Amino acid sequence: MHIFKHFHTITKHRHLVMLHCFKAGIFKRGLLHDLSKYSPAEFCAGAKYYQGTRSPNAKERELYGYSTAWMHHKGRNRHHFEYWNDYNPKTRRTQPVEMPLEFLKEMICDRIAASKVYKGKKYKDSDALDYYNGEKHRLHEIHPKTAEMTEYILTMLAEKGEKETFKYLRSLK
């Protein structure tokens, strides 16, 4: 168990997201970001599967085929596109729902902060886009408009940097 290392990592991440959310003009989302990571359901698994270079949920998923901590997390945090899936009575299937703008902005801030925490000194503004592009096989789970906007903003970050990206995020209403 890596209790203190995990606590340090999630707290560093949360503070970075908070800073980014403030820069993006979504102060409340920054203050509320990822509080569930301190709950026993998420914290204990995070400490147990901590590696320091990627999410502990990935290790738990490798071992068991699923992550109980992730399922808890995504069901309580609206800044994850996986939260935004619902049953459609017309098609009788679960399908993606477009994310409200404030949660999409928080998701962008979250992805930037996660890249910074896990990449450390090797971080580049293109890292969040690279990670997103690596998830393309899962994009059937994200609403097309949410996917388009996410890719647009992460590409802006990669090409123009944080200052321009946060300015753009603040301008979105």
C-alpha positions as CSV (number, residue, x, y, z in Angstrom):
1,M,0.0,0.0,0.0
2,H,1.3,3.4,-1.0
3,I,-1.1,5.6,1.1
4,F,1.1,8.7,1.3
5,K,2.3,8.6,-2.3
6,H,-1.3,8.2,-3.6
7,F,-2.6,11.0,-1.3
8,H,0.2,13.2,-2.6
9,T,-0.5,12.4,-6.3
10,I,-4.3,12.9,-6.1
11,T,-3.9,16.1,-4.1
12,K,-1.3,17.5,-6.5
13,H,-3.7,16.6,-9.4
14,R,-6.7,18.1,-7.7
15,H,-4.8,21.4,-7.0
16,L,-3.6,21.6,-10.6
17,V,-7.2,21.0,-11.9
18,M,-8.4,23.6,-9.5
19,L,-5.9,26.1,-10.9
20,H,-6.8,25.3,-14.5
21,C,-10.5,25.5,-13.7
22,F,-10.0,29.0,-12.2
23,K,-8.1,30.0,-15.4
24,A,-11.0,28.6,-17.5
25,G,-13.5,30.6,-15.5
26,I,-15.3,27.6,-13.8
27,F,-14.5,28.3,-10.2
28,K,-17.1,26.0,-8.6
29,R,-16.1,23.1,-10.7
30,G,-12.5,23.6,-9.6
31,L,-13.4,23.6,-5.9
32,L,-15.6,20.4,-6.3
33,H,-13.2,18.5,-8.6
34,D,-12.5,14.8,-7.7
35,L,-13.6,14.9,-4.1
36,S,-14.7,11.3,-4.5
37,K,-11.1,10.2,-4.8
38,Y,-10.8,10.7,-1.0
39,S,-13.7,8.3,-0.3
40,P,-12.8,4.8,0.9
41,A,-14.2,3.2,-2.3
42,E,-11.6,5.1,-4.4
43,F,-8.8,5.9,-2.1
44,C,-8.1,2.4,-0.8
45,A,-7.9,0.9,-4.3
46,G,-5.8,3.9,-5.4
47,A,-3.3,3.3,-2.6
48,K,-3.3,-0.5,-3.2
49,Y,-2.6,-0.2,-7.0
50,Y,-0.5,3.0,-7.0
51,Q,2.3,3.1,-9.5
52,G,3.0,6.8,-9.8
53,T,3.2,6.9,-13.6
54,R,-0.4,6.2,-14.5
55,S,-3.8,5.8,-12.9
56,P,-4.1,3.0,-10.3
57,N,-7.4,2.1,-12.0
58,A,-5.4,0.8,-15.0
59,K,-3.5,-1.7,-12.8
60,E,-6.7,-2.8,-11.0
61,R,-8.3,-3.3,-14.5
62,E,-5.4,-5.3,-15.7
63,L,-5.7,-7.7,-12.7
64,Y,-9.5,-8.1,-12.6
65,G,-10.8,-7.0,-16.0
66,Y,-12.6,-4.0,-14.3
67,S,-11.9,-1.3,-11.8
68,T,-14.3,-0.8,-8.9
69,A,-12.7,2.5,-8.1
70,W,-13.2,3.8,-11.7
71,M,-16.9,2.6,-11.7
72,H,-17.4,4.5,-8.5
73,H,-15.6,7.6,-9.8
74,K,-17.2,7.9,-13.2
75,G,-20.6,7.5,-11.7
76,R,-20.1,10.5,-9.4
77,N,-18.0,12.9,-11.5
78,R,-19.8,14.6,-14.4
79,H,-16.5,15.8,-16.0
80,H,-16.0,12.3,-17.4
81,F,-17.7,11.6,-20.7
82,E,-18.5,8.1,-19.5
83,Y,-20.9,9.6,-17.0
84,W,-22.9,11.0,-19.9
85,N,-24.5,7.8,-21.2
86,D,-28.2,7.0,-20.8
87,Y,-30.8,4.6,-21.9
88,N,-32.7,5.8,-25.0
89,P,-36.3,4.3,-25.0
90,K,-36.6,4.8,-28.7
91,T,-33.6,2.7,-29.7
92,R,-33.7,0.6,-26.5
93,R,-29.9,1.1,-26.1
94,T,-27.6,3.0,-23.9
95,Q,-26.1,5.9,-25.9
96,P,-23.9,9.0,-25.3
97,V,-25.5,12.3,-24.3
98,E,-23.8,15.6,-25.1
99,M,-21.9,17.0,-22.1
100,P,-22.9,20.4,-20.7
101,L,-20.2,23.0,-21.4
102,E,-19.1,23.5,-17.8
103,F,-18.3,19.7,-17.4
104,L,-16.6,19.6,-20.8
105,K,-14.4,22.5,-19.7
106,E,-13.6,20.7,-16.4
107,M,-12.7,17.5,-18.4
108,I,-10.2,19.5,-20.4
109,C,-8.7,20.9,-17.3
110,D,-8.6,17.4,-15.8
111,R,-6.8,16.0,-18.9
112,I,-4.2,18.7,-18.8
113,A,-3.5,18.2,-15.1
114,A,-3.3,14.4,-15.4
115,S,-0.8,14.8,-18.2
116,K,1.3,17.1,-16.1
117,V,1.2,14.9,-13.0
118,Y,2.0,11.6,-14.9
119,K,4.5,13.1,-17.4
120,G,6.3,15.4,-14.8
121,K,9.2,17.4,-16.3
122,K,8.6,15.7,-19.7
123,Y,5.2,17.3,-20.1
124,K,4.4,19.0,-23.4
125,D,1.2,20.8,-24.4
126,S,0.5,18.1,-26.9
127,D,0.4,15.3,-24.3
128,A,-3.4,15.6,-23.5
129,L,-4.2,15.4,-27.2
130,D,-1.9,12.4,-27.6
131,Y,-3.6,10.6,-24.8
132,Y,-7.0,11.5,-26.2
133,N,-6.0,10.2,-29.6
134,G,-4.9,7.0,-28.0
135,E,-8.5,6.5,-26.7
136,K,-10.0,6.8,-30.2
137,H,-11.2,3.1,-30.0
138,R,-13.5,4.2,-27.1
139,L,-15.0,7.2,-28.8
140,H,-18.2,5.4,-29.6
141,E,-18.9,6.1,-25.8
142,I,-18.7,9.9,-26.3
143,H,-21.3,12.1,-27.9
144,P,-20.1,13.3,-31.4
145,K,-20.4,17.0,-30.5
146,T,-18.5,16.4,-27.2
147,A,-15.8,14.5,-29.1
148,E,-15.5,17.2,-31.7
149,M,-15.2,20.0,-29.2
150,T,-12.8,18.1,-27.0
151,E,-10.5,17.4,-30.0
152,Y,-10.7,21.0,-31.1
153,I,-9.7,22.4,-27.7
154,L,-6.9,19.8,-27.2
155,T,-5.5,20.6,-30.6
156,M,-5.6,24.3,-29.8
157,L,-3.6,23.5,-26.6
158,A,-1.1,21.5,-28.6
159,E,-0.7,24.2,-31.3
160,K,-1.2,27.5,-29.4
161,G,-0.4,26.6,-25.7
162,E,-2.2,27.1,-22.4
163,K,-2.6,30.9,-22.4
164,E,-4.7,30.9,-25.7
165,T,-6.6,27.7,-24.7
166,F,-7.7,29.0,-21.3
167,K,-8.7,32.3,-22.9
168,Y,-10.8,30.4,-25.3
169,L,-12.4,28.3,-22.6
170,R,-13.3,31.5,-20.6
171,S,-15.0,32.9,-23.7
172,L,-17.3,29.8,-24.2
173,K,-20.8,30.4,-22.8
